Amino acid sequence: MRTETKVKQLIRATCAGYTTKGGNCLYKGSCPFFNEQEYRDKTIPFESKRCSYFETHVLPGDTELHAIYFNDNTQSGKVCVECSGHFITTGNRAKYCDGCRERVRKRQIKESVRNYRKRTG
């Protein structure tokens, strides 16, 4: 899942200033993540949008998203080979996120057993 989608889901679920009417914010008037903003006739990309309330009060509750949002290198974030989603690793060998890891292991075991049976007869 993209970072932008995760941020919007987190805001909808936990941000105290978010209102459902037009994605407005009680503090700023319009939420920068839900409404397009322009600067010198150019649309500001998601990566450049900031909200101080979100960054200090809402985002610290989700450590994985916090690391991805700020590109924090203290926890190594990687991209899953299977689903292309971001995940936090504790080691350097991880290739798959928690959701894909078990599926991939089962598939690899099936292939291994199939090859073993093919060789042995």
N, C-alpha and C positions, 0 to 999 in steps of 0.2 A: 504494500500500500504506500502511496506517495506521502511524503511529509506534509504537504499541504492538506491532504484529506484527513490525516491524523490530527493535525492542529485544529481543523474546523470541528471535528468530532469532539475533541477535548473541550473546546470553547462552548459548544452547544450543551455538553453534559455538565460542566463544572464552573464556568465563568459566571460570577455573580452579576456582572454588568451587562451580560448579553440578554437582549430581548428578541423574541421570535418575530416581531414585526419588522421585516426588511433587514434583518441582521444588524440592528442598531445597538449602540452601546450607551449605557446610562451615563458613563463618565465622559466619553469623547463625542457623543452624538452619532457617529457612524463608525462601525467596527472596521478597522483597516483590512482585516482578513476576509471579510465578506463583501465589501464594497470596493469597486475599482477606484484607484486613486491615480491622478495624473500630475505630472510635473513637467512643465514646458512642453505641453501637448504630447507627452509620451506616457504610456501606462507604466506604472511602477510594478516590477515583477514581484512575485510572492517572496522571494529570498530577501528582498530589501524592505519589506513591510515590518514595522515594529509597533508593539504596544507595551508600554512599561508595566501596566497592571497585569497583563497576561504573563509577561516574563518574570515578574517578581512574586505573583500570588497563585497563578494557575499552573504554569509549566513545571515548577519544582515537584509537583505531586506525581509526575510521570518521569522517572529517571531516564528511561530509554529514549523517550522523545526529547527530553532536555538535552541529552548528549548529541542527538542527531541535529537538533535545532541550532545549537551553538557550535557544532563541529568540535565538540570537546574530545580531546585526545587522551584524557585520563582513563576513559573506558573506550576500548577499541570497537568502533562500530564497523560492521561489514555489510555487504549486500549479499543476500541469499542467491545461490546459483540457480535454485529451482524456481522461485517465485519473484525474484528481483526486489524483495522487500528488505528493509534495513533491520538489523538486529545487533545486540550488544554481545560481545564474546568475552570470555575470561582467559582464553588461550589464543594461540596463533594458528591452530589447525582447523577451526570450525569453518564449514562451508555452507551450512544450511541453518535456517532459522528453526525455532522450536516446533513450529507447525509442520514443517517439511521434513525434519530430521527422521522421524519414525517412518514416514511413508517411503523415504529414500532407502533407509536401512532394510525394510521389508522387501523392496524391489531388488536391492543388491543381493540379499540372501537367496531370493528365488532364482536369480540368474546364476549364482554360484552353485546352488544345488542342481540346477538344470545342467550346467556344464559338467559337474562331477558325475552325474548319472549318465551323461552322454559318453564320457571317457571310459567309465567302468563297465558299461555295457547294458 
